[in-house]
Amino acid sequence: MEDKHDPKDRPIVIRTPDHRLRVFVSSSLKELAEEREAVRRPILKLRLAPVMFESGARPHPSHELYQAYLLQSHVFIGIYWQSYGWISPGMQISGLEEEYNLSADMPRLIYIKDPAPNREPALKAILERIENENTISYKYFTTLDELEELVESDLALMLAEHFETARSDEQVPIESTHHPLTDVPMPRNPLIGREHELAGACDLLTRDDVGLVTLTGAGGAGKSRLGIHIALHLRDHFKDGVYLVKLEPISDPNLVIPTIAETLGIREIPGGQPLAEMLKDYLRDKQILLLLDNFEQIVAAAPKIAELMETCPQVKFVVTSRAPLHLRSEKEFAVLPLAAPVLKQVPDLCCLSQYTAVELFVQRAQSIKSDFRVTNENAPAVAEICHRLDGLPLAIELAAARTRLLNPQALLTRLEHRFDVLRGGTRDLPERQRTLRGAIDWSYDLLDDTAKAIFRRLSIFDDGWTLEAAEAICNLEGDLGPSVLEAIESLIDNSLLTQTQDTEGQIHFGMLSTIRDYANERLMESGEADHLRRRHAEYGLDFVKSRAAQPIS
């Protein structure tokens, strides 16, 4: 056995139970599936957090995905046997080797399975490289029990050695591990399915000509979570700090400046400057990133943000909002639902695992029930759950929470009444995100009466509509006047409608099925449903007649 790891060469990281050390596990998925499970057990036993791709099990994840997951991990475990792994188009090395390369700054534990009569040459080259390095622990194993015992022993020893080193005079100097100040909380789980958005938003915010990026999307799409990851990812780019400003509790646009000031520790002095001027003076020469979370209910305060940007050119903003701020300097970044299976045919397990909505469902289910697995028996139900929930992260997390009592098949049956089932989220979520209905209520309550009316009436359409159809059917007796266009625009702004364009340039609107079900409930409460159904049927009949009367070209 070889053991060349020297913990004194690594920075010291000691975490509380609220911020567990995350252990990234790298291996080929298929040939080492049982070994990956054997490694997971001691990680969980030691109260650490495993970061493993079979939770979503995309077999060929991107460079950005490796980077995002590894960035949030603290220890790297590599398991190798015979396969070098798949090389994606445009890449020179496999994902397996890329993961290893990206882990260079982390403590690494390597386990090599023997015998390996058919080990691929490229993998042999990696193993030779590992053996030639002097700071990496590598050990050989044959059985699953042996691997499990090795991992548990090595992780426990590594933690003990790191703790002892932290107490000794040899610990890393404070200056060498210094990060700018931040009050942004460390996420408990890896970011799933947002690698493109994370990379794109970070790229924008490092440009000199960009001062504001607004993350927009439907309620429960994961804007806040993405915003937190962006802020932490850019922490070292802002020497004066990265700060989270929680705007959810306020509804008065005039409170935005005081809330930002309070977050930064700025207090108004009686008889002194106005608070807004104090904030500008403080920020004028600062390199700070401010994450303004939940802006949609105070969007009228957008000009105040524009004024801060003009006065404080080195301050940058990430805003999460269901509606854009409509500022000239704004870069809007849409946070769409996660990729979910299409149910034309049930995908096999390998293909199913490539959908990020499934990955999230499995990850959250396993956090509640550690032995949860996607099998041939429950795969169709898992696929349909993620499809019917439109890939909305909040809905998927609330559904996964029910796996404590319901298997996927039983859960799917109960989704006929999704708003009754999808409730009871974790206690550290805001009240409005503890139920799916509450998340959509928040958006609905921000609408004016005209927008509310058109929103509920548009649920009469099963599969999309044109502006002409909406105006003809939903403007009951002209009660909305000429405001249908503006109301639809407001619904798009608030991420309650989707918009597509066909090959002939015709624009079509639609709703996610989850949002349509909510709108339909509101329609039934209004007493307008029967009248709308008649108008819908009449419009459809007139449309068919007009098409039939057209000459065939």
Beta strands, then each sheet from edge to edge (+ up, - down):
strand 1: 22-26
strand 2: 49-51
strand 3: 75-80
strand 4: 108-113
strand 5: 137-141
strand 6: 212-216
strand 7: 242-246
strand 8: 289-293
strand 9: 316-321
strand 10: 330-334
strand 11: 498-501
strand 12: 507-510
sheet 1: 2+ 1+ 3+ 4+ 5+
sheet 2: 7+ 8+ 9+ 6+ 10+
sheet 3: 11+ 12-
end
